[in-house]
Amino acid sequence: MLPIIKPYLQFVNVSTTILAIGATVATLLGFASNFWWGFELLEHPRLQYCQILLITLGIGGILRQRYSLVWLFPLTINLVIVAFLFFPPHYNQPSPEIGAPANNLRVLHANIDRNNSQVNRAIEYIDSQAVDLVLLQEVTPSWLMQLQNQLQNYQLITAEPREDSQGSALFLPVSPTQPLLIKEIKTIHLPSYSPRPLIETSLSLGTTEFIVLSLHITRSRNQGTSTFQQTEFDAVANWSRTQQKAGKKVVIIGDFNSTPWSSRFRKLLKDSNLNNSQQGYGFQTTWLANLPPPLRIPIDHCLQSQAFTIVNRNTGMNIGSDHLPLLVEIRMYEPPLSPDGNIASRGGVSLPGVRE
């Protein structure tokens, strides 16, 4: 090693070692999330812990410092926790009783950010997407007016605009390419006393009936909001189970303000009896959008009933929001025929511009 380089490497090594110590402590404290709300926040940057520990381990190897091998322990812990997203999901091949593959539902979710100053950029992006459902969050009255006036390919179906970050809206294509039928739209609150309106939409695509919830979970900022976030997750899981007990297939998509490896998110998956669309597609980080990918975390998600599979999933371009959009393509399945050879009839009313 050149003598002129070694002092610089040693300086970097000291700096990264300090960061690695912090990452190791944070790694362990993240497992104590039930004891204090601040520890729960330490669960989310596990991707960043991996990067810090890898860099420190690499520099230690170059400098031939044996003690640097200690970083393998926290690195392994974090890698085991986050790497599962790259493994194909076990539900890729549904059982035959689910039915035969039919239509694919394409959904665009975007937290457009009420303070977003790049309105035209966001609208142009939304208008350029070929999807069946557009679900938007942080929709203000001003945003809604501009969306209605400028979107050419999508029409407003329902909206709950708010001046704060709790507004939402649902748009459908002006010229649909699939037999999408709206059966019912309503605004719900989870839990019932929550001030945030959530759009619940019952639909059918072909002969497949399902229900879509546009979800926006509170961001944990202190003890009060952290406790309420857990209450929201519990209410969402209960809502999902209730829908499924009634025989309905479920899709929940939105801003969860939580990473897929957090204990709360994993509990939600288990309690809601849903699958994570991100499984098999890697990290697909969405927040903060202005940061480079290695510094972002994935907090926008789509969960779906076990009767569905995911054909494609990716994040969109930066639209001026602090979130990247999320696009998910969900494979629907034709229900099996009844003993008499028929499929149960479906009701509902087509909205203007939505063909059966």
C-alpha positions, 0 to 999 in steps of 0.5 A, a space after each residue: 500500500 502506498 504510504 501516501 494513501 494509508 493515512 487517508 484510509 486510516 482516517 476513513 476507517 476511523 470515521 466508518 468505524 464510529 458509524 459502524 458502532 452506531 449501526 450495530 447499536 441501532 441494529 440491536 435496539 431495533 429489536 426493543 421496539 416494544 419498549 420505546 417508540 424511538 426504538 421502533 424507528 431504528 427498525 427502518 434504516 436496516 438497508 443503510 446499516 448494511 451499507 455502513 457495515 459493508 464499507 467498514 468491513 471492506 476498509 478493515 480488510 484492506 488495512 488487514 485489521 482482524 478486529 474488523 471481522 466483528 462487523 460480520 455479526 451485525 451485518 449478517 443480522 441485517 442482511 437476513 432481515 432484509 434479503 427475504 424480499 429478493 426470494 420468490 414468494 411461495 404463492 407464485 403458483 396458486 392452487 387449482 381451486 382458486 380458478 384459472 388465470 384471467 385479467 390483470 389489474 394495474 394499479 397506480 398509487 402515488 402520494 403526490 405531496 400536498 406541498 409539491 410545487 411540480 404539479 405539471 410534472 406529476 400530472 404528466 406522469 399520471 396521465 402517461 400511465 396505462 393503468 386501471 386504477 389511480 389512487 392518490 394521497 395528500 390531495 388538497 382542494 387545489 390539487 384536485 382542481 388541477 387534476 380534474 382540469 389537466 388530466 386527459 386520460 383519467 376521470 375523477 370518480 371520488 375524492 376526499 380533499 383536505 388542506 392537510 396531508 389526509 386527502 385522497 382521490 380515485 381516478 379511472 381511465 376515460 377509455 377503459 380497456 378492461 371490463 371493470 365494474 364499480 359496485 360500491 364506493 365509500 369512505 371509511 375510517 380505521 379506527 372508526 374515530 380516526 380523522 383520516 378518510 380512506 377510500 374503499 372501493 368494491 369492484 369486479 374485473 371480468 368475473 373476479 370480485 374484490 375490494 380495494 382500500 387506499 391506505 394512508 398510515 400515520 407517521 410515527 413522530 412521538 409516543 402519541 403518533 407511534 401508539 396511534 400508528 399501531 392502533 391503525 395497523 390493528 384496525 386495518 388487519 381487523 378490516 381485512 379479516 372481516 372482508 375475507 370472512 365475508 368472502 371478499 378478495 382484498 387489495 390494500 395499497 398506499 403509504 404505510 409509513 413503515 418498512 416491510 422488515 419492521 415488526 409492526 408491518 410483519 404483524 400486519 401481514 400475519 394478522 390481515 392474512 394478506 401477502 406482500 406484493 414486494 416479495 420477490 421484487 427487492 427493495 424498491 425504495 420510495 422515500 425520500 424521493 430526492 435521495 439516491 436509492 441507497 439512502 431511501 427506504 420502502 414505505 409505500 406498499 401493496 398487500 393482496 389476498 392469497 388468491 392473487 399473484 403479482 405479475 409486475 411491480 415497480 416504482 415510478 419516476 420522481 414527480 416532485 413529491 417526497 414519495 416515488 409512485 408505486 405501480 403494481 400489476 395483479 393477476 386475477 383468477 376466474 372463480 371455479 364453476 359451481 356444480 351446475 356449471 355456472 358462475 354466480 352473477 354479479 351486481 353493481 353499476 358501471 360509472 360513466 366511462 367504465 365499460 363492463 
